[in-house]
Amino acid sequence: MTFLHASRALICGLILALASGEGRAIQPADSSRSVKVGVLVSLSGSWSSLGKNTVAALRVAADDLKGKSRYRFQFLVRDTRLDPARALAAIKALHRRGVKIVIGPQSSAEVAKIKPFADAHKMLVISQGSTASSLAVRDNVFRFCPNDTREAPAVVALMRRNGIRAIVPLWRNDAGNNGLRDSVKREFEAFGGTVAQGVRYETSTGDFSAATSGVSHQVDALVTGGTPQSEIAVYCAAFDEVVDVFHSAQSLPTLAGTAWYGSDGVALSAALAGDASAAAFAAGAGYPNPIFGLKDSLAAKWRPVSNAIRKRTGIVPDAFALSAYDALFVARNALRKTEGVQNFSGFKAAFLRQSRHFSGVTGSTALDAAGDRRSSDFDFWAVRSVNGSTVWVRTGTYHDGILKVF
């Protein structure tokens, strides 16, 4: 064989190898890879403001990652309406689609429902809103927000600062709000405060007259027992159904004259701000709501992202929604370290390591031993009338254990 014939044979061999797929090793190292990400959020049910902002936050994050990552994220969005059964059906369907990474769901009741399936089928779940301390265990669920044992000191600190000596809890019967009620009760009693039995209502409740009447009677009993009404508050742990709670409460003079305090599930709720009569009651009752907070010192990082999300939804995003933005960056970093999710245990370990080292728009994403956010920073938001419009106003902060009221 001549040199020319040998050269031609070599070239032909290379062409055949490429055609048969044997030349895959020389594909460009930076070729993009599609990664499916399940998104479990409430889009048409209660707390839909967070659901809509979470989807927007993830799309903004994906846009910001373009050109910076070899991974392209394909979002498979499912509307759970905060219904645990719908969340379970959704994650099962996502598993059939080959999804290994899930962002959401928002509520602790949903997380509790899907957790066994996620653990059994090696799916990594990143919740942006679940706070129940009962779920603070080592598993495949990572929560990018502080749990209720960190929120309780913030709201109790504000109550004590305002001279509240007794509280009557009113709370939704689900994992997250049960946990908030329990943590606030422990924290408040630790400082010598009185906690009445309170009233718990079911997630299916539509008529709140019995619940508000029960709370009113307990406030009256405290007053009869010698506690001034000015030193009594209603602690309400709820979601958007608080609108109906306030519609019922506004007809009861005792409740209209009592201070109210809220929880993270209502802070920045578009449903409350958009209902004139409920918003008026909330403004008259004070009703500050603590929520995982954003540091003013990081405003140059989070404000552009916040504005981009608001442009898409028309709703001011909170730190829960912005934590979903950060979660996608941490997931991308873990993917880069493990070259995908095929080795699930390796990817999970990499995700935990990357969360410790990442500082995003919400600050450090470091997680504790149970996979919950270590941060204990909270902002207080309350509904107020400003220039004739009902809006949410930041009324205080609880950062690093220090309370500030504006």
C-alpha positions as CSV (number, residue, x, y, z in Angstrom):
1,M,0.0,0.0,0.0
2,T,1.4,3.4,-1.0
3,F,1.5,6.3,1.4
4,L,-1.3,8.0,-0.4
5,H,-3.5,5.0,-0.2
6,A,-2.7,4.6,3.5
7,S,-3.6,8.2,4.2
8,R,-6.9,7.8,2.4
9,A,-7.7,4.6,4.3
10,L,-7.0,6.4,7.6
11,I,-9.3,9.3,6.7
12,C,-12.0,7.0,5.6
13,G,-11.7,5.1,8.9
14,L,-12.1,8.2,10.9
15,I,-15.2,9.2,9.0
16,L,-16.7,5.8,9.6
17,A,-15.9,5.9,13.3
18,L,-17.6,9.3,13.6
19,A,-20.7,8.1,11.7
20,S,-21.0,5.0,13.9
21,G,-20.7,7.1,17.1
22,E,-17.3,5.9,18.1
23,G,-16.0,9.4,17.9
24,R,-18.1,10.8,20.8
25,A,-15.0,11.5,22.9
26,I,-14.1,14.4,20.6
27,Q,-17.4,16.2,21.1
28,P,-16.9,19.8,22.5
29,A,-16.6,19.7,26.2
30,D,-18.9,22.7,26.7
31,S,-21.9,21.3,24.7
32,S,-25.1,22.1,26.6
33,R,-27.0,19.5,28.6
34,S,-30.7,19.7,29.3
35,V,-31.7,19.0,32.9
36,K,-35.3,18.6,33.9
37,V,-36.4,20.4,37.0
38,G,-39.8,19.8,38.6
39,V,-41.5,22.8,40.1
40,L,-44.3,22.2,42.6
41,V,-46.1,25.5,43.4
42,S,-49.5,26.9,44.2
43,L,-50.6,28.9,41.2
44,S,-54.4,28.9,41.5
45,G,-54.9,28.2,45.2
46,S,-53.9,29.8,48.5
47,W,-50.4,31.4,48.7
48,S,-50.4,31.7,44.9
49,S,-48.3,34.9,45.2
50,L,-45.3,32.8,46.2
51,G,-46.1,30.2,43.6
52,K,-46.2,32.7,40.8
53,N,-43.0,34.5,42.0
54,T,-41.2,31.2,42.4
55,V,-41.8,30.2,38.8
56,A,-40.7,33.7,37.7
57,A,-37.6,33.6,39.9
58,L,-36.5,30.3,38.3
59,R,-37.0,31.6,34.8
60,V,-35.0,34.7,35.7
61,A,-32.2,32.5,37.2
62,A,-32.2,30.4,34.1
63,D,-31.8,33.5,31.9
64,D,-29.0,34.8,34.2
65,L,-27.2,31.4,33.9
66,K,-27.2,31.4,30.1
67,G,-23.7,31.6,28.8
68,K,-22.3,30.7,32.3
69,S,-23.3,27.0,32.3
70,R,-23.3,24.0,30.1
71,Y,-26.6,23.0,31.6
72,R,-30.0,24.2,30.2
73,F,-32.9,23.8,32.6
74,Q,-36.2,22.6,31.5
75,F,-38.9,23.5,34.0
76,L,-41.9,21.1,34.5
77,V,-44.3,23.3,36.5
78,R,-47.2,21.7,38.4
79,D,-49.9,23.6,40.2
80,T,-50.5,21.9,43.6
81,R,-52.9,24.5,45.1
82,L,-51.2,23.7,48.5
83,D,-53.0,20.3,48.3
84,P,-50.7,17.5,49.6
85,A,-52.5,14.9,47.5
86,R,-52.0,16.9,44.4
87,A,-48.3,17.4,45.3
88,L,-47.8,13.6,45.7
89,A,-49.5,12.9,42.4
90,A,-47.4,15.6,40.7
91,I,-44.0,14.3,42.0
92,K,-45.0,10.7,40.9
93,A,-45.7,12.0,37.4
94,L,-42.4,14.0,37.4
95,H,-40.6,10.8,38.4
96,R,-42.0,9.0,35.4
97,R,-40.6,11.9,33.3
98,G,-37.1,11.2,34.7
99,V,-37.0,14.2,37.0
100,K,-34.4,14.0,39.8
101,I,-34.5,17.7,41.0
102,V,-37.6,19.3,42.4
103,I,-38.0,22.9,43.6
104,G,-41.0,23.3,45.9
105,P,-43.5,22.5,47.3
106,Q,-44.2,25.6,49.4
107,S,-46.0,24.2,52.4
108,S,-44.9,21.8,55.1
109,A,-48.0,19.7,54.7
110,E,-47.0,19.0,51.0
111,V,-43.4,18.3,51.9
112,A,-44.5,15.8,54.6
113,K,-46.7,14.1,52.0
114,I,-44.1,13.8,49.2
115,K,-41.0,13.1,51.4
116,P,-41.3,9.3,51.6
117,F,-41.6,9.1,47.8
118,A,-38.7,11.4,47.2
119,D,-36.5,9.4,49.6
120,A,-37.5,6.1,48.1
121,H,-37.0,7.2,44.5
122,K,-33.8,9.3,45.0
123,M,-35.3,12.6,44.1
124,L,-33.7,15.8,45.6
125,V,-36.4,18.2,46.8
126,I,-35.6,21.9,47.5
127,S,-38.5,23.7,49.3
128,Q,-38.5,27.4,49.4
129,G,-41.4,27.8,51.9
130,S,-41.7,24.8,54.3
131,T,-40.9,25.8,57.9
132,A,-42.3,23.0,60.1
133,S,-39.6,21.9,62.6
134,S,-41.2,18.5,62.7
135,L,-39.6,18.0,59.2
136,A,-36.1,18.9,60.4
137,V,-34.6,15.5,59.7
138,R,-31.8,14.1,57.5
139,D,-33.5,13.1,54.2
140,N,-33.6,14.1,50.5
141,V,-35.4,17.3,51.3
142,F,-33.4,20.6,51.6
143,R,-35.2,23.7,52.8
144,F,-33.8,27.1,51.7
145,C,-35.7,29.0,54.4
146,P,-35.4,28.9,58.3
147,N,-37.7,26.6,60.1
148,D,-40.3,27.7,62.7
149,T,-37.9,27.4,65.7
150,R,-36.1,30.4,64.2
151,E,-39.2,32.4,63.3
152,A,-40.7,32.2,66.8
153,P,-38.1,34.2,68.6
154,A,-38.5,37.0,66.1
155,V,-42.3,37.4,66.5
156,V,-42.1,36.9,70.3
157,A,-39.4,39.6,70.5
158,L,-41.8,42.1,68.8
159,M,-44.7,41.1,71.0
160,R,-42.6,41.6,74.2
161,R,-41.3,44.9,72.9
162,N,-45.0,46.0,72.4
163,G,-46.0,45.0,75.9
164,I,-48.0,41.9,75.0
165,R,-48.4,39.6,78.0
166,A,-51.0,37.1,76.7
167,I,-51.8,35.7,73.3
168,V,-54.7,33.7,71.8
169,P,-53.5,31.5,68.9
170,L,-55.7,31.0,65.8
171,W,-54.1,28.7,63.3
172,R,-54.6,26.5,60.3
173,N,-54.4,22.7,60.9
174,D,-51.4,21.8,58.8
175,A,-47.8,20.8,59.5
176,G,-46.3,24.2,58.9
177,N,-48.8,26.3,60.9
178,N,-49.1,23.7,63.7
179,G,-45.3,24.0,64.0
180,L,-45.5,27.8,64.1
181,R,-48.1,27.8,66.8
182,D,-46.1,25.3,68.9
183,S,-42.9,27.2,68.6
184,V,-44.4,30.5,69.4
185,K,-46.2,29.0,72.4
186,R,-42.9,27.6,73.8
187,E,-41.0,30.8,73.2
188,F,-43.7,33.1,74.6
189,E,-44.2,31.0,77.8
190,A,-40.4,30.8,78.3
191,F,-40.6,34.6,79.0
192,G,-43.5,34.2,81.4
193,G,-46.2,35.0,78.9
194,T,-49.7,33.5,79.0
195,V,-50.9,31.4,76.0
196,A,-54.6,30.6,75.8
197,Q,-55.9,27.4,74.3
198,G,-56.7,29.2,71.1
199,V,-58.6,27.9,68.1
200,R,-57.4,25.6,65.3
201,Y,-59.3,25.4,62.0
202,E,-59.2,22.8,59.2
203,T,-57.8,23.5,55.8
204,S,-61.3,23.0,54.3
205,T,-62.9,25.7,56.5
206,G,-64.9,28.3,54.5
207,D,-67.0,29.8,57.3
208,F,-64.8,31.3,60.1
209,S,-67.6,32.6,62.3
210,A,-67.1,29.8,64.8
211,A,-63.4,30.2,64.9
212,T,-63.4,34.0,65.4
213,S,-66.2,33.7,68.0
214,G,-64.1,31.2,69.9
215,V,-61.1,33.6,69.8
216,S,-63.2,36.5,70.9
217,H,-64.5,34.6,73.9
218,Q,-61.0,33.7,75.0
219,V,-59.8,37.3,74.7
220,D,-62.8,38.3,76.9
221,A,-61.9,35.6,79.4
222,L,-58.3,37.0,79.7
223,V,-59.7,40.5,80.2
224,T,-62.1,39.2,82.9
225,G,-59.1,37.5,84.5
226,G,-57.3,40.8,84.9
227,T,-55.2,41.2,81.8
228,P,-55.8,44.6,80.1
229,Q,-56.9,44.2,76.5
230,S,-54.0,46.4,75.4
231,E,-51.7,43.6,76.6
232,I,-53.5,40.8,74.7
233,A,-52.9,39.8,71.1
234,V,-54.2,37.2,68.6
235,Y,-51.5,35.2,67.0
236,C,-52.7,34.1,63.6
237,A,-50.8,31.5,61.6
238,A,-52.5,31.2,58.2
239,F,-52.3,31.5,54.4
240,D,-54.5,33.6,52.1
241,E,-57.7,32.4,53.9
242,V,-56.8,35.1,56.4
243,V,-58.9,37.4,54.2
244,D,-62.0,35.4,55.2
245,V,-60.9,35.3,58.8
246,F,-60.8,39.1,58.9
247,H,-64.2,39.4,57.1
248,S,-65.6,37.4,60.0
249,A,-63.5,39.1,62.8
250,Q,-64.4,42.7,61.8
251,S,-68.0,42.2,63.1
252,L,-66.8,41.3,66.6
253,P,-65.9,44.4,68.7
254,T,-63.5,42.5,70.9
255,L,-61.4,41.3,68.0
256,A,-61.5,44.7,66.3
257,G,-60.0,46.2,69.4
258,T,-57.3,43.6,69.9
259,A,-53.8,43.6,68.4
260,W,-53.0,40.8,65.8
261,Y,-49.7,39.3,64.8
262,G,-49.1,37.0,61.8
263,S,-46.8,34.6,60.2
264,D,-44.7,34.0,57.1
265,G,-47.6,32.4,55.2
266,V,-49.4,35.8,54.9
267,A,-46.5,38.3,54.6
268,L,-46.8,40.1,51.2
269,S,-50.0,38.3,50.3
270,A,-51.5,39.8,47.2
271,A,-54.9,38.4,48.3
272,L,-54.9,40.4,51.5
273,A,-53.6,43.6,50.1
274,G,-56.2,43.3,47.3
275,D,-59.2,43.0,49.5
276,A,-60.3,46.4,50.8
277,S,-62.2,45.4,53.9
278,A,-59.8,42.7,55.1
279,A,-56.8,45.0,54.5
280,A,-58.5,47.8,56.5
281,F,-59.0,45.4,59.4
282,A,-55.4,44.2,59.2
283,A,-54.1,47.8,59.2
284,G,-56.2,48.7,62.2
285,A,-55.0,45.6,64.1
286,G,-51.4,46.3,63.4
287,Y,-50.8,42.7,62.1
288,P,-47.1,42.5,61.5
289,N,-46.0,39.3,59.7
290,P,-42.4,38.0,60.1
291,I,-40.8,36.4,57.1
292,F,-37.3,35.2,56.2
293,G,-35.6,38.5,55.5
294,L,-33.3,40.1,53.0
295,K,-30.2,42.0,54.2
296,D,-30.1,45.7,53.3
297,S,-26.4,45.3,52.8
298,L,-27.1,42.9,49.9
299,A,-29.6,45.1,48.2
300,A,-27.3,45.7,45.2
301,K,-27.5,41.9,44.6
302,W,-31.2,41.1,45.3
303,R,-32.9,44.3,44.1
304,P,-32.3,43.7,40.3
305,V,-33.5,40.2,40.6
306,S,-36.6,41.3,42.6
307,N,-37.4,43.9,40.0
308,A,-37.1,41.3,37.2
309,I,-39.5,39.0,39.0
310,R,-42.0,41.7,39.8
311,K,-41.9,42.8,36.1
312,R,-43.1,39.3,35.2
313,T,-45.8,38.8,37.9
314,G,-46.7,42.3,39.2
315,I,-46.1,41.0,42.7
316,V,-43.3,42.1,45.0
317,P,-41.3,38.9,45.7
318,D,-40.2,37.9,49.2
319,A,-37.1,36.1,50.3
320,F,-38.9,32.7,49.9
321,A,-39.2,33.3,46.2
322,L,-35.7,34.7,45.9
323,S,-34.3,31.7,47.6
324,A,-35.6,29.6,44.7
325,Y,-33.5,31.8,42.5
326,D,-30.4,30.9,44.6
327,A,-31.4,27.3,44.7
328,L,-31.0,26.9,40.9
329,F,-27.5,28.4,41.1
330,V,-26.5,25.9,43.9
331,A,-28.0,23.0,41.8
332,R,-26.0,24.2,38.8
333,N,-22.8,24.2,40.9
334,A,-23.5,20.7,42.2
335,L,-24.1,19.5,38.6
336,R,-20.8,20.9,37.5
337,K,-19.0,19.0,40.3
338,T,-20.7,15.6,39.6
339,E,-21.4,15.8,35.8
340,G,-25.1,15.2,36.3
341,V,-27.5,13.4,38.6
342,Q,-26.8,9.8,37.5
343,N,-24.8,9.3,40.7
344,F,-27.6,10.5,43.0
345,S,-25.7,10.1,46.3
346,G,-22.7,12.0,44.8
347,F,-25.0,14.8,43.5
348,K,-26.8,15.1,46.9
349,A,-23.5,15.4,48.7
350,A,-22.2,17.9,46.2
351,F,-25.4,20.0,46.6
352,L,-25.0,20.1,50.4
353,R,-21.3,21.1,50.0
354,Q,-22.1,23.8,47.4
355,S,-24.9,25.3,49.6
356,R,-22.3,25.8,52.3
357,H,-20.0,27.8,50.0
358,F,-22.6,29.8,48.0
359,S,-23.7,33.3,48.8
360,G,-26.5,34.5,46.6
361,V,-29.1,37.3,46.5
362,T,-30.5,36.0,49.8
363,G,-27.0,35.8,51.4
364,S,-25.3,32.6,52.6
365,T,-27.3,29.4,51.6
366,A,-25.5,27.3,54.3
367,L,-27.8,24.6,55.7
368,D,-27.8,23.0,59.1
369,A,-27.4,19.3,59.9
370,A,-31.1,18.6,59.0
371,G,-30.8,20.4,55.7
372,D,-32.6,23.6,56.7
373,R,-31.4,27.2,56.3
374,R,-29.2,28.4,59.1
375,S,-30.1,32.0,58.8
376,S,-32.2,33.6,61.5
377,D,-32.8,36.9,59.7
378,F,-36.4,38.1,59.5
379,D,-38.3,41.2,58.2
380,F,-41.7,42.3,59.5
381,W,-44.3,43.4,56.9
382,A,-47.7,44.9,57.6
383,V,-50.6,46.2,55.4
384,R,-50.9,50.0,55.4
385,S,-52.7,52.7,53.4
386,V,-50.2,54.8,51.5
387,N,-51.4,57.6,49.2
388,G,-54.8,56.1,49.0
389,S,-53.5,52.6,48.1
390,T,-53.3,49.5,50.2
391,V,-49.7,48.2,50.2
392,W,-47.3,46.1,52.2
393,V,-44.8,48.1,54.2
394,R,-41.7,46.8,55.9
395,T,-42.2,47.8,59.6
396,G,-39.2,46.1,61.3
397,T,-36.3,43.7,61.2
398,Y,-35.0,40.9,63.4
399,H,-31.4,40.3,62.2
400,D,-28.8,38.4,64.2
401,G,-31.1,38.5,67.2
402,I,-31.5,42.3,67.2
403,L,-35.0,43.7,66.8
404,K,-35.5,47.1,65.0
405,V,-38.9,48.7,64.6
406,F,-39.4,51.4,61.9
